[in-house]
Amino acid sequence: MDQTNARIGEAPLPTTGELRRRRNVLVQFWRFVSTSWVMWRLAQKHH
């Protein structure tokens, strides 16, 4: 019944460029800042 392992095995693997972006500290920092900014704006709008 549980097909979790089969579904994980069929999932696409990340490309070389995607792995490079995931390891890049500047990209991680930018994503953190942009996500935090969006959450801050939402909090300010609703309070």
C-alpha positions in Angstrom: 0.0 0.0 0.0 2.7 2.5 1.0 4.5 3.7 -2.2 6.7 6.3 -0.5 10.0 4.7 -1.5 8.9 4.2 -5.1 7.8 7.8 -5.4 11.1 9.1 -3.9 13.0 6.9 -6.3 11.1 8.4 -9.3 11.7 12.0 -8.2 13.9 14.1 -10.4 17.4 14.8 -9.2 18.7 18.4 -8.9 20.9 19.7 -11.6 24.5 20.8 -11.1 23.4 24.5 -11.2 20.6 23.9 -8.7 23.1 22.2 -6.3 25.5 25.2 -6.7 22.7 27.6 -5.9 21.7 25.6 -2.8 25.3 25.7 -1.5 25.9 29.4 -2.3 25.9 31.5 0.9 24.9 34.7 -0.9 21.9 33.0 -2.5 20.9 31.6 0.8 21.2 35.0 2.5 19.2 36.7 -0.2 16.4 34.1 0.0 16.4 34.5 3.8 16.2 38.3 3.6 13.5 38.3 0.9 11.4 35.7 2.9 11.8 37.7 6.1 10.8 40.9 4.3 7.6 39.4 3.0 6.7 38.0 6.4 7.4 41.4 8.1 5.2 43.2 5.6 2.4 40.7 6.2 2.7 41.1 9.9 2.7 44.9 9.6 -0.4 44.8 7.3 -2.4 42.7 9.7 -1.5 44.4 13.0 
